[in-house]
Amino acid sequence: MESGMEEDKVQQENSVKQEASLQQEGSVQQEVERSSPNRSAREDGRPEGRGSSRGNRGDGRRGDGRNRDREVVEKEFVEKLVKLNRTAKVVQGGRRFSFSALTVIGDRKGKVGYGFGKANDVSEAIRKSVEKAKRNMIMLPVKNGTIPHEIVGVFKASKVLLKPACSGTGIIAGGAVRAIMEAGGVTDVLSKSIGSSSQYNVVKATFDCINRMMDARSIAKNRGKSIKEFWG
């Protein structure tokens, strides 16, 4: 019995010594942190040094200049999704879906383009169509918010009629033709879609109108007149 009591006393003394040593180590660590010169920087949430990863964040501080420039470049063009189609292929394990996207882009200053992309994901299909549209952009002659003259574009079974309109008329068009005119910066135009209503064919017919549309500068030069006589 006496030996058991002595062992209990020894264990209690050891536990008291361990607690005292832990408290002493904690107090020493707190004193070191208080005396550290970088403590204020860490508490303020600022970067601890020149090589810190916090200084390269894209949250409005240092290191986000490239991301800001990239956003400005991407916003130069207006992207409009004309049609998104889903197709399914039946395989042994079930159905495999794929997507196709028809997109029209423009800078609202006379440059327009269209692209058609396919992929197994919606976002990837749209990205492909936008990249193709950027590579195939053409000039749309715009003056005072309208087109220079009346014209008819044809592609397969689709026909598109475009007519200039006075200021305040608006874009009298629907679907693909409206998207192209808005992306090109046209604010007043009259249009009529004749024949096939396929979105892809209508887009091709509208771009046929733009390709064959005559520019006032070239016409004035060929006729030997000034541009004011054409545009007023």
C-alpha positions as CSV (number, residue, x, y, z in Angstrom):
1,M,0.0,0.0,0.0
2,E,2.8,2.4,0.9
3,S,4.6,1.7,-2.4
4,G,1.4,2.4,-4.3
5,M,1.0,5.7,-2.6
6,E,4.5,6.7,-3.3
7,E,4.1,5.9,-7.0
8,D,1.0,8.1,-7.1
9,K,2.9,11.0,-5.5
10,V,5.7,10.6,-8.0
11,Q,3.3,10.7,-11.0
12,Q,1.5,13.8,-9.6
13,E,4.9,15.6,-9.2
14,N,5.9,14.7,-12.8
15,S,2.6,16.0,-14.2
16,V,2.9,19.3,-12.3
17,K,6.4,19.7,-13.6
18,Q,5.3,19.0,-17.2
19,E,2.5,21.6,-17.0
20,A,4.9,24.2,-15.6
21,S,7.3,23.6,-18.4
22,L,4.6,23.9,-21.0
23,Q,3.4,27.2,-19.6
24,Q,6.9,28.5,-19.5
25,E,7.4,27.6,-23.2
26,G,4.1,29.3,-24.2
27,S,5.1,32.5,-22.4
28,V,8.5,32.5,-24.1
29,Q,6.9,32.0,-27.5
30,Q,4.4,34.9,-26.9
31,E,7.3,37.2,-26.0
32,V,9.2,36.3,-29.1
33,E,6.1,37.0,-31.3
34,R,5.6,40.4,-29.6
35,S,9.2,41.4,-30.2
36,S,9.1,40.2,-33.9
37,P,9.5,43.1,-36.3
38,N,7.2,41.5,-38.9
39,R,4.3,41.1,-36.5
40,S,2.5,44.2,-37.5
41,A,2.7,43.3,-41.2
42,R,1.3,39.9,-40.6
43,E,-1.6,41.3,-38.5
44,D,-2.5,43.9,-41.1
45,G,-2.7,41.2,-43.8
46,R,0.0,42.8,-45.8
47,P,2.7,40.8,-47.7
48,E,5.6,39.8,-45.4
49,G,8.3,40.4,-48.0
50,R,9.1,41.2,-51.6
51,G,8.9,37.6,-52.6
52,S,5.6,36.9,-50.9
53,S,2.8,35.3,-52.9
54,R,0.3,37.7,-51.6
55,G,1.7,40.5,-53.6
56,N,0.9,38.7,-56.8
57,R,-2.8,38.4,-56.3
58,G,-5.3,39.7,-58.8
59,D,-7.4,41.5,-56.2
60,G,-6.6,45.1,-57.2
61,R,-3.1,45.1,-55.7
62,R,0.2,44.6,-57.3
63,G,0.6,41.9,-60.0
64,D,-2.9,42.2,-61.7
65,G,-1.9,44.5,-64.6
66,R,-1.9,41.7,-67.2
67,N,-5.3,40.4,-66.1
68,R,-6.7,43.9,-66.3
69,D,-5.3,44.4,-69.9
70,R,-6.8,41.0,-70.9
71,E,-10.2,42.0,-69.7
72,V,-10.1,45.3,-71.7
73,V,-9.1,43.4,-74.9
74,E,-11.9,40.9,-74.5
75,K,-14.5,43.6,-73.9
76,E,-13.7,45.3,-77.2
77,F,-15.9,42.8,-79.1
78,V,-19.6,42.2,-78.5
79,E,-20.4,38.5,-78.5
80,K,-23.9,37.3,-79.4
81,L,-25.0,33.6,-79.4
82,V,-27.3,33.1,-82.4
83,K,-28.0,29.4,-82.1
84,L,-26.9,26.5,-79.8
85,N,-27.8,23.0,-80.9
86,R,-27.4,19.7,-79.1
87,T,-27.0,16.4,-80.9
88,A,-27.0,12.9,-79.4
89,K,-25.1,9.8,-80.6
90,V,-26.4,6.5,-79.3
91,V,-23.5,4.2,-78.3
92,Q,-23.3,0.9,-76.4
93,G,-23.1,2.6,-73.0
94,G,-25.9,5.1,-73.6
95,R,-26.1,8.5,-75.3
96,R,-23.1,10.7,-76.1
97,F,-24.0,14.4,-76.4
98,S,-22.2,17.1,-78.4
99,F,-23.0,20.8,-78.9
100,S,-22.7,23.2,-81.8
101,A,-22.7,27.0,-81.4
102,L,-23.2,29.8,-84.0
103,T,-21.8,33.1,-82.7
104,V,-21.7,36.6,-84.1
105,I,-19.2,39.2,-82.8
106,G,-18.5,42.9,-83.6
107,D,-16.9,46.0,-82.2
108,R,-20.0,48.3,-82.8
109,K,-17.8,50.3,-85.2
110,G,-18.3,48.5,-88.5
111,K,-16.4,45.2,-87.9
112,V,-18.4,42.0,-87.7
113,G,-17.7,38.3,-88.0
114,Y,-19.4,35.0,-87.4
115,G,-18.1,31.6,-86.4
116,F,-19.4,28.0,-86.0
117,G,-17.9,25.6,-83.4
118,K,-18.5,22.1,-82.2
119,A,-17.4,20.4,-79.0
120,N,-18.6,18.0,-76.3
121,D,-19.0,20.9,-73.9
122,V,-21.2,24.0,-74.3
123,S,-18.5,26.5,-73.2
124,E,-15.9,24.9,-75.4
125,A,-18.2,25.1,-78.4
126,I,-18.9,28.8,-77.8
127,R,-15.2,29.5,-77.4
128,K,-14.3,27.8,-80.7
129,S,-17.0,29.7,-82.5
130,V,-15.8,33.0,-81.1
131,E,-12.2,32.3,-82.1
132,K,-13.3,31.5,-85.6
133,A,-15.4,34.7,-85.7
134,K,-12.4,36.8,-84.7
135,R,-10.4,35.3,-87.6
136,N,-13.1,36.0,-90.2
137,M,-14.2,39.6,-89.6
138,I,-15.2,42.0,-92.4
139,M,-16.1,45.7,-92.6
140,L,-19.7,46.8,-92.6
141,P,-20.1,50.3,-94.0
142,V,-22.1,52.4,-91.5
143,K,-22.9,56.1,-91.7
144,N,-25.2,58.0,-89.5
145,G,-26.3,54.7,-87.9
146,T,-27.6,53.0,-91.1
147,I,-26.4,51.2,-94.2
148,P,-25.5,53.1,-97.5
149,H,-28.1,51.5,-99.9
150,E,-30.6,48.7,-100.4
151,I,-29.3,45.2,-101.1
152,V,-30.4,41.6,-101.2
153,G,-28.2,38.7,-100.0
154,V,-28.7,35.1,-101.0
155,F,-27.4,31.8,-99.6
156,K,-29.0,28.6,-100.8
157,A,-32.7,28.9,-100.0
158,S,-32.5,32.0,-97.8
159,K,-32.8,35.6,-98.9
160,V,-32.3,38.7,-96.8
161,L,-33.3,42.2,-97.8
162,L,-31.7,45.2,-96.1
163,K,-32.8,48.8,-96.6
164,P,-31.5,52.0,-95.1
165,A,-33.7,53.8,-92.6
166,C,-33.9,57.3,-91.2
167,S,-32.8,58.2,-87.7
168,G,-35.1,56.9,-84.9
169,T,-36.4,53.9,-86.9
170,G,-34.5,51.3,-84.9
171,I,-33.4,47.9,-86.1
172,I,-36.5,46.3,-87.7
173,A,-35.2,42.8,-87.8
174,G,-35.3,39.6,-85.9
175,G,-33.0,36.7,-84.9
176,A,-29.7,36.5,-86.7
177,V,-30.0,39.7,-88.7
178,R,-30.6,41.8,-85.5
179,A,-27.6,40.3,-83.8
180,I,-25.4,41.1,-86.8
181,M,-26.6,44.7,-87.1
182,E,-26.3,45.4,-83.4
183,A,-22.7,43.9,-83.3
184,G,-21.8,46.1,-86.3
185,G,-23.0,49.3,-84.8
186,V,-26.1,49.8,-87.0
187,T,-28.9,51.6,-85.2
188,D,-31.5,52.1,-88.0
189,V,-32.3,49.6,-90.7
190,L,-35.2,47.8,-92.3
191,S,-34.9,44.1,-93.1
192,K,-36.9,41.1,-94.4
193,S,-36.0,37.5,-94.4
194,I,-37.4,35.5,-97.3
195,G,-37.3,31.8,-97.9
196,S,-35.6,29.4,-95.5
197,S,-35.5,30.4,-91.8
198,S,-32.4,28.4,-90.9
199,Q,-30.3,30.5,-88.7
200,Y,-27.1,29.4,-90.3
201,N,-28.4,30.2,-93.8
202,V,-29.8,33.6,-92.7
203,V,-26.4,34.5,-91.2
204,K,-24.6,33.6,-94.5
205,A,-27.2,35.5,-96.5
206,T,-26.7,38.6,-94.3
207,F,-22.9,38.4,-94.7
208,D,-23.4,38.1,-98.4
209,C,-25.2,41.5,-98.3
210,I,-22.3,43.0,-96.3
211,N,-19.7,41.6,-98.7
212,R,-21.5,43.0,-101.8
213,M,-22.3,46.3,-100.1
214,M,-20.6,49.3,-101.8
215,D,-18.6,51.8,-99.9
216,A,-19.2,55.5,-100.4
217,R,-15.5,56.3,-100.8
218,S,-15.0,53.9,-103.6
219,I,-18.2,54.9,-105.4
220,A,-17.3,58.6,-105.1
221,K,-13.8,58.0,-106.4
222,N,-15.1,56.0,-109.4
223,R,-17.7,58.7,-110.3
224,G,-15.4,61.6,-109.6
225,K,-17.6,63.1,-106.9
226,S,-17.1,64.0,-103.3
227,I,-18.4,62.0,-100.4
228,K,-20.7,64.9,-99.3
229,E,-22.7,64.5,-102.4
230,F,-23.5,60.9,-101.4
231,W,-23.9,61.2,-97.6
232,G,-25.1,64.8,-97.5
